[in-house]
Amino acid sequence: MAGGWAKDGAVAEQIEASISDELARMKAQRQPVGESAVICVECEENIPEARRLARPGVKLCIECQQDRDRQFRDRGGMNRRGSKDSQLK
């Protein structure tokens, strides 16, 4: 399907480019930046130098980061009950 003067597939290419740009922005946002903390912001223990060098911008010690990672729970995908397929059944 072409729209106006656009070539075939231009809309799909634009959507793909937008998704790629947003994913790149989100990945960059996740990475810590700046100077690493010497002391953990949660437990106030020293952060090993090897960790600070391996992950620039880190603010948590390994134990606190592992605790935080365990607490993360993925909230499912989209609600599929409102899809057309489920309404046809």
ROLOKE-353266 format. One line per 3 residues: number of its first residue (from 1); their letters; for each residue x, y, z of N, C-alpha, C. Coordinates in steps of 0.001 Angstrom, whole numbers, plus 524288, in hexadecimal, padded with zeros to 5 digits. Layout:
! ROLOKE-353266
NUM> A> X Y Z X Y Z X Y Z ~ ...
***
This chain:
! ROLOKE-353266
1> MAG> 8034E 7FB6D 80000 80000 80000 80000 80376 804CB 80000 ~ 802F0 807FF 7FC29 805E6 80CD6 7FBD5 8025E 81161 7FD47 ~ 8049F 8153C 7FF9C 80198 819D8 80117 803CE 81EA5 7FE6F
4> GWA> 800DE 82112 7FB06 802B8 825CA 7F85C 80751 82498 7F4D0 ~ 80B7F 82795 7F583 81015 826ED 7F239 81404 8230B 7F480 ~ 812C1 820BB 7F8D5 8165D 81D1E 7FB64 816A0 817F9 7F86F
7> KDG> 81B34 81595 7F89D 81BD9 81080 7F60D 81927 80C49 7F943 ~ 81853 807B7 7F6EE 815F7 80358 7F9B9 8195D 801D2 7FE61 ~ 816E2 800F9 802C8 819B1 7FF5F 80773 81BFE 803DF 80A98
10> AVA> 81B1C 808B7 808E7 81D5E 80D31 80BA5 81B29 80DC3 81126 ~ 81631 80CA5 811C1 813CB 80D1B 816F0 8161C 80912 81AA0 ~ 816B3 8044F 818C2 81900 80033 81BFA 81EA1 8018B 81D67
13> EQI> 82193 803C1 819B9 826F6 8055A 81AD1 8271C 8099E 81EF9 ~ 82379 80D43 81EAA 82349 81179 82281 821F8 80F57 827ED ~ 81E63 80BA7 8282D 81D02 8093C 82D2D 821AF 80654 82F6A
16> EAS> 8245E 8034D 82C31 828FF 8006D 82DF0 82D33 8042A 82FE2 ~ 82E04 80875 82D2C 831F2 80C4E 82EC9 83077 80EC4 83401 ~ 82B79 80FE4 834BA 829B6 8122C 839A5 82A83 80E63 83E28
19> ISD> 82956 8096E 83D46 82A11 80575 84151 82FD9 804DF 84294 ~ 83326 804B6 83E9D 838CB 8042D 83F7C 83AF1 808CC 8428F ~ 83937 80D83 8412E 83AFA 8122F 843F8 83954 81206 849AD
22> ELA> 8348E 8106D 84AB2 8329F 8103F 85011 83579 80C15 8533D ~ 83681 8078C 850E6 83970 8037A 853A0 83EF4 8054D 854ED ~ 8417D 807F5 85149 846BD 80A04 85247 846A0 80E05 856AF
25> RMK> 842A1 81155 856C9 84230 81544 85AE4 8416D 812A6 86036 ~ 83E1C 80E9B 86062 83D19 80BE8 86549 841F2 8090B 86742 ~ 844E7 8068F 863BD 849AD 803D8 8654E 84DB2 807B3 86767
28> AQR> 84E34 80C28 864E5 851EA 8101A 866B4 85053 81235 86C02 ~ 84B53 812A5 86CED 8495C 814AE 871DF 84A58 810D7 87652 ~ 84A59 80BD1 8753C 84B2E 807D0 8793A 850C8 807A1 87B23
31> QPV> 85472 80900 877BA 859F5 808B0 87926 85B67 80D0F 87CE6 ~ 85DE1 80BBD 88158 85FA5 80FDB 884D9 863D1 81325 88231 ~ 863D2 8181D 8835B 867BB 81BA2 88125 86A17 81ED9 88588
34> GES> 86E7E 82125 8846C 87100 8247B 88840 874B7 8216A 88BB9 ~ 87632 823E2 88FEA 879E5 8218B 89384 87720 81DA8 8971A ~ 8799D 81945 897F6 87767 8154D 89B75 877B2 81728 8A119
37> AVI> 873F3 81574 8A434 87401 81691 8A9C8 877F5 812F8 8AC6C ~ 87AA1 814E6 8B05C 87E5A 811B5 8B346 87B76 80E9C 8B773 ~ 8772F 810DE 8B967 8740B 80E64 8BD78 86E8E 80D6C 8BB4E
40> CVE> 86C68 808CD 8BC57 8672F 80756 8BA84 86326 80B25 8BCBE ~ 85F92 80CEA 8B971 85BA9 810B0 8BB28 8576B 80E31 8BE86 ~ 8570F 80907 8BEA0 85316 8066D 8C1C8 85534 80470 8C6FD
43> CEE> 85978 8017C 8C6E5 85B6B 7FF0F 8CBB5 86035 801DB 8CDEF ~ 8624E 80593 8CB1E 866D1 808B8 8CCB7 86BC9 8057E 8CD80 ~ 86C29 80106 8CADB 870F6 7FDEA 8CACA 87451 7FFBC 8C635
46> NIP> 87967 7FEA1 8C67B 87CE1 8000B 8C22F 87BA2 7FCD2 8BD57 ~ 87BDB 7FF59 8B8D4 87B37 7FC9D 8B3D6 880AF 7FB40 8B1F3 ~ 881C5 7F648 8B0D0 88701 7F4BC 8AF18 888B4 7F7B6 8AA36
49> EAR> 88DC8 7F8E0 8A9F7 88FDA 7FBD6 8A591 88F01 7F8F7 8A06C ~ 88F67 7F3CC 8A07F 88EA4 7F0C1 89BB2 8891E 7F1A0 89985 ~ 8853C 7F1DF 89CEF 87FD2 7F2DA 89B31 87F53 7F859 89905
52> RLA> 881AC 7FC23 89B9C 8815A 8018E 899C6 883E1 8022E 8946E ~ 88824 7FF52 8937A 88ABD 7FFA1 88E64 887B6 7FCAF 88A2D ~ 88552 7F852 88BB7 88269 7F526 887EA 87D53 7F7BA 8864C
55> RPG> 87AC2 7FA84 889EF 875BB 7FD03 888E5 8760C 802CE 88A55 ~ 87828 8061B 886EB 87882 80BA8 8882C 87320 80DE7 8897D ~ 872EB 810F2 88DA1 86E05 81364 88F39 86ADE 8102E 8930B
58> VKL> 86CF1 80BC3 894D1 86A08 80857 8985B 86959 80B08 89DA6 ~ 864C3 80A3A 89FFD 86383 80CA9 8A508 86252 808B1 8A949 ~ 861BE 803B5 8A7D3 8605A 7FF98 8AB8E 86498 7FB6F 8ABC4
61> CIE> 8654E 7F91A 8B06B 868E0 7F4AB 8B0D9 8663F 7EFE5 8AE48 ~ 8692F 7EBC6 8ADC5 86725 7E71E 8AB10 86267 7E4E0 8ADE2 ~ 862A3 7E482 8B316 85E50 7E232 8B60F 8594D 7E562 8B57C
64> CQQ> 859BE 7EA89 8B5EA 8551B 7EDD9 8B568 852E6 7EDAA 8AFDB ~ 85660 7ED69 8ABEF 8548E 7ED09 8A68D 851C3 7E7E0 8A5A9 ~ 853C4 7E3A1 8A7DF 85134 7DE85 8A758 84BDC 7DE93 8A9FD
67> DRD> 84B7F 7E10C 8AE96 8466D 7E17C 8B139 84287 7E485 8ADE1 ~ 8445A 7E8C0 8AB88 840F2 7EBEF 8A839 83F39 7E8E3 8A360 ~ 842CF 7E5DD 8A120 84174 7E2C1 89C80 83D6D 7DE8F 89DD3
70> RQF> 83DD0 7DC41 8A27F 83A05 7D848 8A417 83497 7DAA0 8A4E2 ~ 8345F 7DF73 8A69E 82F5A 7E201 8A7A4 82C80 7E36A 8A2A6 ~ 82F53 7E3FA 89E4E 82CE0 7E56A 8995A 8295B 7E107 8977E
73> RDR> 8249D 7E268 89635 820F5 7DE90 89415 81EB1 7E0C0 88F15 ~ 81EF4 7DDA2 88B1E 81CE6 7DF47 88611 816F9 7DF70 88658 ~ 814C5 7E3D4 884D6 80F0E 7E447 884A9 80D50 7E29D 87F45
76> GGM> 80B1D 7DE34 87E92 8095D 7DBF1 879AB 80927 7DF7F 874F0 ~ 80799 7DD75 870B9 80734 7E06C 86BEC 8021D 7E362 86B93 ~ 80027 7E3D6 866EB 7FB49 7E6B8 86634 7F696 7E369 867D9
79> NRR> 7F263 7E5FB 86902 7ED91 7E354 86A5F 7EB1E 7E148 86558 ~ 7EAF5 7DC41 864BD 7E8FE 7D9F8 85FE0 7E31F 7D90C 85FFE ~ 7E093 7DA0E 86448 7DAF3 7D926 86492 7D7E5 7DCBE 86108
82> GSK> 7DA14 7E142 85FDA 7D74F 7E4FA 85C90 7D891 7E452 856C8 ~ 7DB79 7E051 85551 7DCDD 7DFB2 84FD7 7D81E 7DDC6 84CA9 ~ 7D85E 7DEB0 847AF 7D405 7DD1F 84445 7D341 7D738 84450
85> DSQ> 7D79D 7D43D 8449D 7D726 7CE8D 84494 7D3F2 7CC96 8492A ~ 7D4CA 7CEE1 84DC3 7D1DF 7CCFD 85250 7CC31 7CE9F 85207 ~ 7CAFE 7D2D0 84F47 7C597 7D494 84ECD 7C284 7D141 84AF4
88> LK> 7C53F 7CEB9 84757 7C297 7CB87 84372 7C10D 7C633 8458C ~ 7C378 7C481 849C2 7C25F 7BF45 84BD2 7BD4A 7BF0D 84EB3
***
